[in-house]
Amino acid sequence: MSTSVQEQSVPPAPESAANTSRSRRAFSLPGSIARRLTGLSNTKLRVLITAVAVLTVTAVATGAVLVVQLHNQDRARTASAEATAAAREKIPAVLSYEFGSLDDEFSSATTNLTGPFRDDFAELARTVIVPAARADSIVTKAEVVESSVVDATSDKVTVLMFLNQNTTSTKLQAPRLDGSRVTVEMTPIAGDWLISGITPV
């Protein structure tokens, strides 16, 4: 006599309450956010979108401003170094002269100058410096003792310079050493930094 054994399906074990709760929370979160957004009125939704857009634009604009500022600072530092080096080279050439070779020296000196200052200096040399130097056999040599940048942008640098000027003349019993301070304005022209102003301080 054969005995038939009926297979009974065994139902899966039910999830624990804790697991079910965590699963529902995990899957309900995106829907919750969606329901909240859907529940907003059109006006509130537009305000929210506008606020996010404004914050994004502000962040981008702030980043762009910082990039420009850093770029300008780099250019100003480069300009300061180049202009100071040029001023230390050119100032002695402009302020040093010898009565026996005035014409050549002042002609060469004006190539270091630019703008209205170049014309003013040429006029001063022609009417005052040259006649006095020839009359009293003046020889003067200027040298830069120290220098410091006062203000700098990519298109203009002002340098404070401390100078010593050694002068001999038929009116002097011995060579005379004079110290002075001047501010020198430097302007970039065709790849070179030229003197656009000298002001005693």
C-alpha positions in Angstrom: 0.0 0.0 0.0 1.6 3.3 -1.1 1.5 6.3 1.1 1.2 9.7 -0.7 3.1 12.4 1.1 1.7 15.9 0.3 4.3 18.6 0.2 3.3 21.6 2.0 4.7 24.9 1.2 6.3 26.7 4.1 5.6 30.4 4.1 8.6 32.7 4.5 9.4 33.9 8.0 7.9 37.3 8.6 10.3 40.3 8.9 10.8 41.6 12.3 9.0 44.8 13.2 12.3 46.7 13.4 13.5 45.5 9.9 10.1 46.4 8.4 10.1 49.9 9.9 13.7 50.6 8.7 12.8 49.3 5.2 9.8 51.5 5.0 11.7 54.6 6.2 14.5 53.9 3.6 12.0 53.7 0.8 9.7 56.5 2.0 12.3 59.2 2.2 12.5 60.2 -1.5 8.7 60.0 -1.6 8.5 62.3 1.4 10.7 64.9 -0.2 8.7 64.6 -3.4 5.4 65.0 -1.5 6.8 68.1 0.3 7.8 69.7 -3.0 4.5 68.8 -4.5 2.7 70.3 -1.6 4.4 73.7 -2.1 2.4 76.3 -3.8 3.6 77.6 -7.2 4.7 80.8 -5.6 6.7 79.2 -2.9 8.3 76.8 -5.4 9.3 79.7 -7.6 10.8 81.5 -4.6 12.8 78.4 -3.6 14.1 78.0 -7.2 15.0 81.7 -7.4 16.8 81.5 -4.0 18.9 78.5 -5.1 19.7 80.2 -8.4 20.8 83.4 -6.6 23.0 81.5 -4.3 24.6 79.7 -7.2 25.2 82.9 -9.1 26.6 84.6 -6.0 29.1 81.8 -5.4 30.3 81.8 -9.0 30.6 85.6 -9.0 32.6 85.6 -5.7 34.9 82.9 -7.1 35.4 85.0 -10.3 36.2 88.1 -8.2 38.8 86.3 -6.2 40.4 85.0 -9.3 40.6 88.5 -10.8 42.0 89.9 -7.5 44.7 87.3 -7.3 45.6 87.9 -10.9 45.8 91.7 -10.3 48.0 91.1 -7.2 50.4 88.9 -9.2 50.6 91.6 -11.9 51.2 94.3 -9.3 54.0 92.3 -7.7 55.6 91.7 -11.1 55.2 95.4 -12.0 56.8 96.5 -8.6 59.9 94.3 -9.2 60.4 95.4 -12.8 59.7 99.1 -12.1 62.0 99.2 -9.1 64.9 97.6 -11.0 64.4 100.1 -13.9 64.2 103.1 -11.5 67.5 102.1 -9.7 69.2 101.9 -13.1 67.7 105.0 -14.7 67.7 107.6 -11.9 71.5 107.8 -11.6 71.7 108.2 -15.4 69.2 111.1 -15.3 70.6 112.9 -12.2 74.3 112.5 -12.9 76.2 114.8 -15.4 79.6 116.3 -16.1 80.0 119.8 -17.5 82.3 118.6 -20.3 79.8 116.3 -21.9 76.4 117.8 -21.0 74.9 117.6 -24.5 75.4 113.9 -24.9 74.5 113.1 -21.3 71.2 114.9 -21.3 70.3 113.6 -24.7 70.8 110.1 -23.4 69.1 110.9 -20.1 65.8 111.9 -21.8 65.5 108.4 -23.4 64.7 107.2 -19.8 61.8 109.6 -19.5 58.2 109.7 -20.8 55.2 111.9 -21.0 55.0 115.6 -20.1 57.8 115.1 -17.6 60.3 114.4 -20.4 59.6 117.8 -22.0 59.7 119.5 -18.6 63.1 117.9 -17.8 64.5 118.8 -21.2 63.5 122.4 -20.7 64.9 122.6 -17.2 68.2 121.1 -18.4 68.5 123.6 -21.3 67.6 126.7 -19.3 69.0 126.0 -15.8 71.2 122.9 -15.4 73.5 123.2 -18.5 74.3 126.9 -18.1 75.1 126.5 -14.3 77.2 123.4 -14.9 79.3 125.0 -17.6 79.8 128.2 -15.7 81.0 126.4 -12.5 82.5 123.2 -14.0 80.0 121.0 -12.1 80.4 117.3 -12.0 77.8 115.4 -10.0 77.2 111.7 -9.6 74.0 110.3 -8.1 73.6 106.8 -6.6 70.7 105.0 -5.1 71.1 104.1 -1.5 67.8 102.5 -0.9 64.3 102.1 -2.5 60.8 101.0 -1.5 57.6 100.7 -3.5 54.9 103.2 -2.3 52.1 102.2 -4.6 51.9 99.7 -7.5 49.4 98.7 -10.2 50.2 97.0 -13.5 50.4 100.3 -15.3 52.0 102.6 -12.8 54.4 102.2 -9.9 55.6 104.8 -7.4 59.0 104.2 -5.8 60.5 106.1 -2.8 64.2 106.4 -3.4 67.0 107.5 -1.0 69.9 109.1 -3.0 73.4 110.3 -2.4 74.8 112.9 -4.8 78.5 113.6 -4.8 79.3 117.0 -6.4 82.5 118.9 -7.4 82.6 122.4 -8.6 84.9 125.4 -8.9 82.7 127.1 -6.2 83.4 124.2 -3.8 86.6 123.8 -1.8 86.0 120.0 -1.6 83.6 117.5 -3.0 80.2 117.7 -1.4 77.9 114.8 -0.5 74.2 115.5 -0.4 71.5 113.1 0.6 68.0 113.4 -0.7 64.7 111.5 -1.0 62.5 111.5 -4.1 59.4 109.7 -5.2 59.8 108.3 -8.7 56.8 107.5 -10.9 57.4 104.7 -13.3 55.2 104.0 -16.4 55.5 101.0 -18.7 56.1 102.0 -22.3 56.7 99.5 -25.1 58.0 96.8 -22.8 60.2 99.1 -20.7 59.6 101.1 -17.5 60.3 104.8 -18.0 60.3 107.7 -15.5 57.2 109.8 -15.7 57.8 112.0 -12.7 60.4 112.8 -10.0 59.2 114.6 -6.9 61.5 115.7 -4.0 60.2 114.6 -0.6 
